[in-house]
Amino acid sequence: MDPLSDVLSLLKPHAYVSSGFDAGGDWAVQFGDQHKLIKCYAVVSGDCWLTVDGVADPVRLVAGDCFVLPTGRPFRLGSSIDGGAVGAGEIFPAARRGGVVTLNGGGGLFLVGSRFGVRGNQADMLLGMLPPIVHIHEQPEQAALRWSVEQMMKELREEQPGNALVAQHLAHMMLVQALRVHLDTGGGDRVGWFFSLADKQLGAAIKAIHAEPAYQWTLQELGTIAGMSRSTFALRFKERVGEPPMQYVARWRMLLACERLENSSDPVATVAAWLGYESESAFSTAFKRVMGCSPRQYGRWRKVEPETRSVAASLLSHERRPDTDNESRRIQHKIAVAAAGGRLALDQRPAGSANS
């Protein structure tokens, strides 16, 4: 698979909900933290303003526009940029399928949308690779995404046999369609992993890393694939992607390791060999550098709290837990720090290998 497909395949969609929103008059709605939720919308009629937390410029949305919010940040929709906003929880009922929420009698803006959650402790790290807003305002891309949104609503409303599988594929389709357009129109100077995929030279190196994650990559080899000298490649990769090449290699390996530890019964030694490590010890050392805990601790924590694996949610909670949960809380905190990219070691190469 290509790198974007690799990342999206690890974001397992679930908990699909589609609905419509009909607003009239002067209005504004504030949506809080959408942790691990990806939202896709199509404006059927009317217009409004969209502001997203951490994004400087508001976005004007008009009839025909589609937009996707892949990273789960808080956001605001309104008839104007300024003024107070009602909390989304005050007007939107508990999640339901295919309904329409009306505000102020409706008639000014009508949009349809779908949201879906993503699973996995590494979801925060993966979502952080994507742009906060994807705004699609040109044909034919609008039509393709609107079809997906409307089809999702139909599937969830009618509940035909096989609709769960169809919904899963539609969720991936909506996200891929939107990201493709954004990548094509994002401009050549924007920084981040996502936009680096459009850079022919850096994109070639990233594709090689994803194609063979177990290979013992060197800066020289990756630079050659990118058509640059070793030093030029290292500098440009860090400037554009946001981290050194070998750090990215190690982090991608550990994301794959987390996926396998979460979703298989393979022992740590098998996962280590699968990712090209000569010993379980070397793999465990590299895993701890990136994720902040050992593979075995990660696996134990996953099994202890299967219903409370949301890292960010656990960090936001201030409840005091019994001392018997101390190890679990420490591991959650370590994984969250790694997912945020806050304390990653500069040298995260597999132990015992000078060239990985």
C-alpha positions as a Markdown table, in Angstrom:
| # | Residue | x | y | z |
|---|---|---|---|---|
| 1 | Met | 0.0 | 0.0 | 0.0 |
| 2 | Asp | 1.0 | 3.7 | -0.3 |
| 3 | Pro | 1.8 | 5.7 | 2.9 |
| 4 | Leu | -1.6 | 7.4 | 3.1 |
| 5 | Ser | -3.4 | 4.1 | 2.8 |
| 6 | Asp | -1.1 | 2.6 | 5.4 |
| 7 | Val | -2.0 | 5.3 | 8.0 |
| 8 | Leu | -5.7 | 5.3 | 7.2 |
| 9 | Ser | -5.8 | 1.5 | 7.4 |
| 10 | Leu | -4.7 | 1.8 | 11.1 |
| 11 | Leu | -7.6 | 4.2 | 11.8 |
| 12 | Lys | -10.4 | 1.6 | 12.1 |
| 13 | Pro | -13.7 | 3.4 | 11.7 |
| 14 | His | -16.6 | 2.6 | 14.0 |
| 15 | Ala | -19.6 | 4.2 | 15.7 |
| 16 | Tyr | -21.0 | 5.7 | 12.5 |
| 17 | Val | -23.7 | 8.5 | 12.9 |
| 18 | Ser | -25.2 | 10.6 | 10.1 |
| 19 | Ser | -27.7 | 13.4 | 10.4 |
| 20 | Gly | -28.8 | 16.7 | 9.0 |
| 21 | Phe | -28.6 | 20.2 | 10.5 |
| 22 | Asp | -31.1 | 23.0 | 9.6 |
| 23 | Ala | -30.4 | 26.5 | 11.1 |
| 24 | Gly | -32.1 | 29.9 | 10.6 |
| 25 | Gly | -31.6 | 33.5 | 11.7 |
| 26 | Asp | -28.5 | 34.5 | 13.7 |
| 27 | Trp | -27.0 | 31.4 | 15.1 |
| 28 | Ala | -23.8 | 29.7 | 16.2 |
| 29 | Val | -22.9 | 26.3 | 17.7 |
| 30 | Gln | -19.7 | 25.4 | 19.5 |
| 31 | Phe | -18.6 | 21.8 | 19.3 |
| 32 | Gly | -16.2 | 20.7 | 22.0 |
| 33 | Asp | -13.3 | 18.3 | 21.8 |
| 34 | Gln | -14.2 | 15.7 | 19.2 |
| 35 | His | -11.6 | 13.3 | 20.4 |
| 36 | Lys | -11.0 | 10.4 | 18.0 |
| 37 | Leu | -14.0 | 11.5 | 15.9 |
| 38 | Ile | -13.7 | 12.4 | 12.2 |
| 39 | Lys | -16.5 | 14.5 | 10.7 |
| 40 | Cys | -17.5 | 14.9 | 7.1 |
| 41 | Tyr | -20.1 | 17.5 | 6.0 |
| 42 | Ala | -21.7 | 18.7 | 2.8 |
| 43 | Val | -23.5 | 22.1 | 2.6 |
| 44 | Val | -26.8 | 21.5 | 0.8 |
| 45 | Ser | -28.1 | 25.1 | 0.9 |
| 46 | Gly | -27.3 | 28.4 | 2.6 |
| 47 | Asp | -23.9 | 29.5 | 4.0 |
| 48 | Cys | -22.0 | 29.7 | 7.3 |
| 49 | Trp | -18.6 | 30.3 | 8.9 |
| 50 | Leu | -16.4 | 27.5 | 10.2 |
| 51 | Thr | -13.6 | 28.2 | 12.8 |
| 52 | Val | -11.4 | 25.4 | 14.1 |
| 53 | Asp | -9.4 | 25.5 | 17.3 |
| 54 | Gly | -5.7 | 26.2 | 16.5 |
| 55 | Val | -6.4 | 27.4 | 12.9 |
| 56 | Ala | -6.0 | 31.1 | 12.4 |
| 57 | Asp | -8.3 | 31.9 | 9.6 |
| 58 | Pro | -12.1 | 31.1 | 9.5 |
| 59 | Val | -13.5 | 29.3 | 6.5 |
| 60 | Arg | -16.5 | 30.6 | 4.6 |
| 61 | Leu | -18.8 | 27.7 | 3.5 |
| 62 | Val | -21.4 | 28.1 | 0.8 |
| 63 | Ala | -23.9 | 25.7 | -0.9 |
| 64 | Gly | -22.1 | 22.9 | -2.6 |
| 65 | Asp | -19.1 | 23.0 | -0.4 |
| 66 | Cys | -17.9 | 19.9 | 1.5 |
| 67 | Phe | -15.5 | 19.8 | 4.4 |
| 68 | Val | -13.8 | 17.2 | 6.6 |
| 69 | Leu | -12.4 | 17.7 | 10.1 |
| 70 | Pro | -10.0 | 14.8 | 10.5 |
| 71 | Thr | -8.2 | 15.6 | 13.8 |
| 72 | Gly | -11.1 | 16.0 | 16.3 |
| 73 | Arg | -10.3 | 19.6 | 17.3 |
| 74 | Pro | -13.0 | 21.8 | 18.9 |
| 75 | Phe | -14.8 | 23.8 | 16.2 |
| 76 | Arg | -17.6 | 26.4 | 15.7 |
| 77 | Leu | -20.2 | 26.8 | 13.0 |
| 78 | Gly | -22.2 | 30.0 | 12.8 |
| 79 | Ser | -24.0 | 32.5 | 10.6 |
| 80 | Ser | -21.2 | 35.0 | 11.5 |
| 81 | Ile | -17.7 | 34.9 | 12.9 |
| 82 | Asp | -18.4 | 36.8 | 16.1 |
| 83 | Gly | -21.0 | 36.5 | 18.9 |
| 84 | Gly | -21.9 | 33.9 | 21.5 |
| 85 | Ala | -22.5 | 30.3 | 20.6 |
| 86 | Val | -24.7 | 27.6 | 22.1 |
| 87 | Gly | -23.0 | 24.4 | 23.1 |
| 88 | Ala | -23.7 | 21.5 | 20.8 |
| 89 | Gly | -24.8 | 19.4 | 23.7 |
| 90 | Glu | -27.7 | 21.7 | 24.3 |
| 91 | Ile | -29.4 | 21.3 | 20.9 |
| 92 | Phe | -28.1 | 17.9 | 19.6 |
| 93 | Pro | -29.7 | 14.8 | 21.1 |
| 94 | Ala | -27.9 | 11.6 | 21.9 |
| 95 | Ala | -26.4 | 10.1 | 18.8 |
| 96 | Arg | -29.1 | 8.9 | 16.4 |
| 97 | Arg | -29.2 | 7.8 | 12.8 |
| 98 | Gly | -30.6 | 9.8 | 9.9 |
| 99 | Gly | -32.4 | 12.5 | 11.9 |
| 100 | Val | -32.4 | 16.3 | 11.3 |
| 101 | Val | -31.7 | 18.8 | 14.1 |
| 102 | Thr | -33.4 | 22.2 | 13.6 |
| 103 | Leu | -32.2 | 25.5 | 15.1 |
| 104 | Asn | -34.2 | 28.7 | 15.1 |
| 105 | Gly | -36.8 | 27.3 | 12.8 |
| 106 | Gly | -34.3 | 26.4 | 10.1 |
| 107 | Gly | -34.3 | 27.8 | 6.6 |
| 108 | Gly | -30.9 | 29.5 | 6.5 |
| 109 | Leu | -28.4 | 26.7 | 6.3 |
| 110 | Phe | -28.9 | 23.0 | 5.6 |
| 111 | Leu | -26.0 | 20.6 | 5.8 |
| 112 | Val | -25.7 | 16.8 | 6.0 |
| 113 | Gly | -22.9 | 15.0 | 7.6 |
| 114 | Ser | -21.5 | 11.8 | 9.0 |
| 115 | Arg | -19.1 | 11.2 | 11.8 |
| 116 | Phe | -17.2 | 8.2 | 12.8 |
| 117 | Gly | -14.8 | 7.3 | 15.6 |
| 118 | Val | -11.4 | 5.6 | 15.2 |
| 119 | Arg | -10.0 | 2.9 | 17.4 |
| 120 | Gly | -6.5 | 2.3 | 18.8 |
| 121 | Asn | -4.2 | 3.8 | 21.4 |
| 122 | Gln | -2.1 | 5.1 | 18.5 |
| 123 | Ala | -5.0 | 7.0 | 16.9 |
| 124 | Asp | -3.8 | 10.3 | 18.4 |
| 125 | Met | -0.5 | 10.0 | 16.7 |
| 126 | Leu | -2.0 | 9.0 | 13.4 |
| 127 | Leu | -4.6 | 11.7 | 13.4 |
| 128 | Gly | -1.9 | 14.2 | 14.2 |
| 129 | Met | -0.4 | 13.4 | 10.8 |
| 130 | Leu | -3.5 | 14.8 | 9.0 |
| 131 | Pro | -4.6 | 18.4 | 8.4 |
| 132 | Pro | -7.1 | 20.0 | 10.7 |
| 133 | Ile | -9.5 | 21.2 | 7.9 |
| 134 | Val | -10.1 | 19.8 | 4.5 |
| 135 | His | -12.3 | 22.3 | 2.5 |
| 136 | Ile | -13.6 | 21.2 | -0.9 |
| 137 | His | -15.2 | 23.8 | -3.0 |
| 138 | Glu | -14.7 | 22.8 | -6.6 |
| 139 | Gln | -16.4 | 20.3 | -8.9 |
| 140 | Pro | -16.2 | 17.3 | -9.5 |
| 141 | Glu | -14.7 | 16.6 | -6.1 |
| 142 | Gln | -17.8 | 18.1 | -4.3 |
| 143 | Ala | -20.1 | 15.6 | -6.1 |
| 144 | Ala | -18.0 | 12.6 | -5.1 |
| 145 | Leu | -17.8 | 13.5 | -1.4 |
| 146 | Arg | -21.5 | 14.5 | -1.3 |
| 147 | Trp | -22.5 | 11.2 | -2.8 |
| 148 | Ser | -20.5 | 9.4 | 0.0 |
| 149 | Val | -22.1 | 11.5 | 2.7 |
| 150 | Glu | -25.6 | 11.0 | 1.4 |
| 151 | Gln | -25.1 | 7.3 | 0.8 |
| 152 | Met | -23.8 | 7.0 | 4.4 |
| 153 | Met | -27.0 | 8.6 | 5.7 |
| 154 | Lys | -29.1 | 6.2 | 3.5 |
| 155 | Glu | -27.3 | 3.2 | 4.8 |
| 156 | Leu | -27.6 | 4.1 | 8.4 |
| 157 | Arg | -31.3 | 5.2 | 8.1 |
| 158 | Glu | -32.5 | 2.1 | 6.3 |
| 159 | Glu | -30.4 | -0.5 | 8.1 |
| 160 | Gln | -30.2 | -3.0 | 5.2 |
| 161 | Pro | -28.4 | -6.3 | 5.5 |
| 162 | Gly | -24.6 | -5.7 | 5.3 |
| 163 | Asn | -25.0 | -2.0 | 6.2 |
| 164 | Ala | -22.2 | -2.1 | 8.8 |
| 165 | Leu | -19.6 | -3.2 | 6.3 |
| 166 | Val | -20.9 | -0.6 | 3.7 |
| 167 | Ala | -20.7 | 2.1 | 6.3 |
| 168 | Gln | -17.1 | 1.2 | 7.1 |
| 169 | His | -16.1 | 1.4 | 3.5 |
| 170 | Leu | -18.0 | 4.7 | 3.0 |
| 171 | Ala | -16.2 | 6.2 | 6.0 |
| 172 | His | -12.8 | 5.4 | 4.5 |
| 173 | Met | -14.0 | 6.6 | 1.0 |
| 174 | Met | -15.1 | 10.0 | 2.4 |
| 175 | Leu | -11.8 | 10.5 | 4.2 |
| 176 | Val | -9.6 | 9.4 | 1.2 |
| 177 | Gln | -11.6 | 11.5 | -1.3 |
| 178 | Ala | -11.2 | 14.6 | 0.8 |
| 179 | Leu | -7.5 | 14.1 | 1.6 |
| 180 | Arg | -6.7 | 13.4 | -2.1 |
| 181 | Val | -8.2 | 16.7 | -3.1 |
| 182 | His | -6.5 | 18.5 | -0.2 |
| 183 | Leu | -3.1 | 17.0 | -1.2 |
| 184 | Asp | -3.5 | 18.1 | -4.8 |
| 185 | Thr | -4.4 | 21.7 | -3.9 |
| 186 | Gly | -2.5 | 22.2 | -0.7 |
| 187 | Gly | 0.5 | 23.9 | -2.2 |
| 188 | Gly | 4.1 | 22.9 | -2.4 |
| 189 | Asp | 5.5 | 24.8 | 0.6 |
| 190 | Arg | 3.2 | 23.6 | 3.4 |
| 191 | Val | 4.9 | 21.7 | 6.3 |
| 192 | Gly | 3.9 | 18.3 | 7.7 |
| 193 | Trp | 3.9 | 14.6 | 7.0 |
| 194 | Phe | 0.7 | 14.8 | 5.0 |
| 195 | Phe | 1.9 | 17.5 | 2.6 |
| 196 | Ser | 5.3 | 15.8 | 2.2 |
| 197 | Leu | 3.6 | 13.0 | 0.4 |
| 198 | Ala | 3.0 | 15.4 | -2.5 |
| 199 | Asp | 6.8 | 16.2 | -2.6 |
| 200 | Lys | 8.1 | 13.8 | -5.3 |
| 201 | Gln | 11.5 | 13.4 | -3.6 |
| 202 | Leu | 10.5 | 13.2 | 0.0 |
| 203 | Gly | 7.4 | 11.2 | -1.0 |
| 204 | Ala | 9.6 | 8.6 | -2.6 |
| 205 | Ala | 11.6 | 8.1 | 0.6 |
| 206 | Ile | 8.5 | 7.9 | 2.8 |
| 207 | Lys | 7.0 | 5.4 | 0.4 |
| 208 | Ala | 10.1 | 3.3 | 0.6 |
| 209 | Ile | 10.0 | 3.3 | 4.4 |
| 210 | His | 6.4 | 2.2 | 4.4 |
| 211 | Ala | 7.0 | -0.5 | 1.8 |
| 212 | Glu | 9.8 | -2.1 | 3.8 |
| 213 | Pro | 9.6 | -1.0 | 7.5 |
| 214 | Ala | 11.8 | -3.9 | 8.6 |
| 215 | Tyr | 14.6 | -3.0 | 6.3 |
| 216 | Gln | 17.7 | -1.5 | 8.1 |
| 217 | Trp | 17.5 | 1.9 | 6.4 |
| 218 | Thr | 20.3 | 4.4 | 6.4 |
| 219 | Leu | 20.3 | 8.1 | 5.7 |
| 220 | Gln | 22.5 | 7.5 | 2.6 |
| 221 | Glu | 20.0 | 5.0 | 1.1 |
| 222 | Leu | 17.0 | 7.2 | 1.7 |
| 223 | Gly | 18.8 | 10.2 | 0.4 |
| 224 | Thr | 19.6 | 8.2 | -2.8 |
| 225 | Ile | 16.0 | 7.2 | -3.2 |
| 226 | Ala | 15.0 | 10.9 | -2.9 |
| 227 | Gly | 17.7 | 12.0 | -5.3 |
| 228 | Met | 19.6 | 14.1 | -2.7 |
| 229 | Ser | 22.8 | 14.0 | -0.8 |
| 230 | Arg | 22.7 | 12.5 | 2.7 |
| 231 | Ser | 23.0 | 15.9 | 4.5 |
| 232 | Thr | 20.5 | 17.7 | 2.2 |
| 233 | Phe | 18.0 | 14.9 | 2.5 |
| 234 | Ala | 18.2 | 14.9 | 6.3 |
| 235 | Leu | 17.8 | 18.7 | 6.5 |
| 236 | Arg | 14.9 | 18.8 | 4.1 |
| 237 | Phe | 13.1 | 15.9 | 5.7 |
| 238 | Lys | 13.2 | 17.4 | 9.1 |
| 239 | Glu | 12.1 | 20.8 | 7.8 |
| 240 | Arg | 9.2 | 19.5 | 5.8 |
| 241 | Val | 8.0 | 16.4 | 7.8 |
| 242 | Gly | 8.8 | 17.8 | 11.3 |
| 243 | Glu | 11.2 | 15.2 | 12.6 |
| 244 | Pro | 14.5 | 13.6 | 11.5 |
| 245 | Pro | 14.3 | 10.7 | 9.0 |
| 246 | Met | 15.5 | 8.0 | 11.3 |
| 247 | Gln | 13.1 | 9.1 | 14.0 |
| 248 | Tyr | 10.3 | 8.8 | 11.6 |
| 249 | Val | 11.5 | 5.3 | 10.6 |
| 250 | Ala | 11.4 | 4.3 | 14.3 |
| 251 | Arg | 8.1 | 5.9 | 15.0 |
| 252 | Trp | 6.4 | 4.2 | 12.0 |
| 253 | Arg | 7.8 | 0.8 | 13.1 |
| 254 | Met | 6.4 | 1.3 | 16.6 |
| 255 | Leu | 2.9 | 2.3 | 15.2 |
| 256 | Leu | 2.9 | -1.0 | 13.3 |
| 257 | Ala | 4.1 | -2.8 | 16.5 |
| 258 | Cys | 1.2 | -1.2 | 18.5 |
| 259 | Glu | -1.2 | -2.4 | 15.9 |
| 260 | Arg | 0.0 | -5.9 | 16.1 |
| 261 | Leu | 0.2 | -6.0 | 19.9 |
| 262 | Glu | -3.4 | -4.7 | 20.1 |
| 263 | Asn | -4.9 | -7.0 | 17.5 |
| 264 | Ser | -3.0 | -10.3 | 17.6 |
| 265 | Ser | -1.9 | -12.8 | 20.1 |
| 266 | Asp | 1.7 | -12.8 | 18.7 |
| 267 | Pro | 4.4 | -12.8 | 21.3 |
| 268 | Val | 6.8 | -9.9 | 21.6 |
| 269 | Ala | 9.6 | -11.9 | 20.0 |
| 270 | Thr | 7.5 | -12.5 | 16.9 |
| 271 | Val | 6.6 | -8.8 | 16.5 |
| 272 | Ala | 10.3 | -7.9 | 16.9 |
| 273 | Ala | 11.4 | -10.3 | 14.2 |
| 274 | Trp | 8.6 | -9.0 | 11.9 |
| 275 | Leu | 9.9 | -5.5 | 12.2 |
| 276 | Gly | 13.5 | -6.5 | 11.5 |
| 277 | Tyr | 15.0 | -6.5 | 15.0 |
| 278 | Glu | 17.6 | -9.1 | 15.7 |
| 279 | Ser | 16.5 | -9.7 | 19.3 |
| 280 | Glu | 13.5 | -9.1 | 21.5 |
| 281 | Ser | 15.7 | -7.0 | 23.8 |
| 282 | Ala | 16.7 | -4.6 | 20.9 |
| 283 | Phe | 13.0 | -4.2 | 19.9 |
| 284 | Ser | 11.9 | -3.6 | 23.5 |
| 285 | Thr | 14.5 | -0.9 | 24.0 |
| 286 | Ala | 13.4 | 0.8 | 20.8 |
| 287 | Phe | 9.8 | 0.5 | 21.7 |
| 288 | Lys | 10.3 | 2.0 | 25.1 |
| 289 | Arg | 12.2 | 5.0 | 23.6 |
| 290 | Val | 9.3 | 5.8 | 21.3 |
| 291 | Met | 6.2 | 4.8 | 23.3 |
| 292 | Gly | 7.4 | 5.4 | 26.8 |
| 293 | Cys | 6.8 | 1.8 | 28.1 |
| 294 | Ser | 7.9 | -1.7 | 27.2 |
| 295 | Pro | 5.9 | -3.8 | 24.7 |
| 296 | Arg | 4.8 | -6.2 | 27.6 |
| 297 | Gln | 3.6 | -3.2 | 29.7 |
| 298 | Tyr | 1.7 | -1.9 | 26.6 |
| 299 | Gly | 0.1 | -5.3 | 26.1 |
| 300 | Arg | -0.9 | -5.7 | 29.8 |
| 301 | Trp | -2.4 | -2.3 | 30.0 |
| 302 | Arg | -4.5 | -3.0 | 26.8 |
| 303 | Lys | -5.9 | -6.1 | 28.4 |
| 304 | Val | -6.6 | -4.6 | 31.9 |
| 305 | Glu | -8.8 | -1.7 | 30.6 |
| 306 | Pro | -10.3 | -2.7 | 27.3 |
| 307 | Glu | -13.2 | -0.3 | 27.7 |
| 308 | Thr | -11.1 | 2.8 | 28.7 |
| 309 | Arg | -8.4 | 2.9 | 26.2 |
| 310 | Ser | -8.9 | 6.5 | 25.2 |
| 311 | Val | -5.6 | 8.0 | 26.2 |
| 312 | Ala | -6.6 | 11.7 | 26.0 |
| 313 | Ala | -9.8 | 11.0 | 27.9 |
| 314 | Ser | -7.9 | 9.3 | 30.7 |
| 315 | Leu | -5.6 | 12.3 | 30.9 |
| 316 | Leu | -8.5 | 14.8 | 31.0 |
| 317 | Ser | -10.1 | 12.8 | 33.9 |
| 318 | His | -9.1 | 14.0 | 37.4 |
| 319 | Glu | -10.7 | 11.1 | 39.2 |
| 320 | Arg | -8.6 | 9.4 | 41.8 |
| 321 | Arg | -8.2 | 5.7 | 41.3 |
| 322 | Pro | -7.0 | 3.0 | 43.7 |
| 323 | Asp | -3.3 | 2.4 | 44.0 |
| 324 | Thr | -3.7 | -0.9 | 42.2 |
| 325 | Asp | -4.3 | 1.1 | 39.0 |
| 326 | Asn | -1.0 | 3.1 | 39.4 |
| 327 | Glu | 0.9 | 1.1 | 36.8 |
| 328 | Ser | -2.0 | 1.4 | 34.3 |
| 329 | Arg | -2.2 | 5.2 | 34.8 |
| 330 | Arg | 1.6 | 5.6 | 34.4 |
| 331 | Ile | 1.5 | 3.6 | 31.1 |
| 332 | Gln | -1.4 | 5.6 | 29.8 |
| 333 | His | 0.5 | 8.8 | 30.5 |
| 334 | Lys | 3.6 | 7.6 | 28.8 |
| 335 | Ile | 1.7 | 6.5 | 25.7 |
| 336 | Ala | -0.1 | 9.9 | 25.5 |
| 337 | Val | 3.2 | 11.8 | 25.7 |
| 338 | Ala | 4.6 | 9.6 | 22.9 |
| 339 | Ala | 1.4 | 10.1 | 20.8 |
| 340 | Ala | 1.7 | 13.8 | 21.2 |
| 341 | Gly | 5.3 | 13.6 | 20.0 |
| 342 | Gly | 6.4 | 15.5 | 23.0 |
| 343 | Arg | 9.4 | 13.5 | 24.3 |
| 344 | Leu | 10.7 | 11.4 | 21.5 |
| 345 | Ala | 14.4 | 10.5 | 21.6 |
| 346 | Leu | 16.4 | 11.8 | 18.7 |
| 347 | Asp | 18.1 | 8.5 | 18.2 |
| 348 | Gln | 15.4 | 5.8 | 18.0 |
| 349 | Arg | 17.2 | 3.3 | 15.8 |
| 350 | Pro | 17.0 | -0.4 | 16.6 |
| 351 | Ala | 19.5 | -1.2 | 19.3 |
| 352 | Gly | 22.6 | -2.9 | 18.0 |
| 353 | Ser | 22.2 | -1.5 | 14.5 |
| 354 | Ala | 24.3 | 1.5 | 13.4 |
| 355 | Asn | 22.4 | 1.9 | 10.1 |
| 356 | Ser | 18.7 | 1.5 | 10.8 |
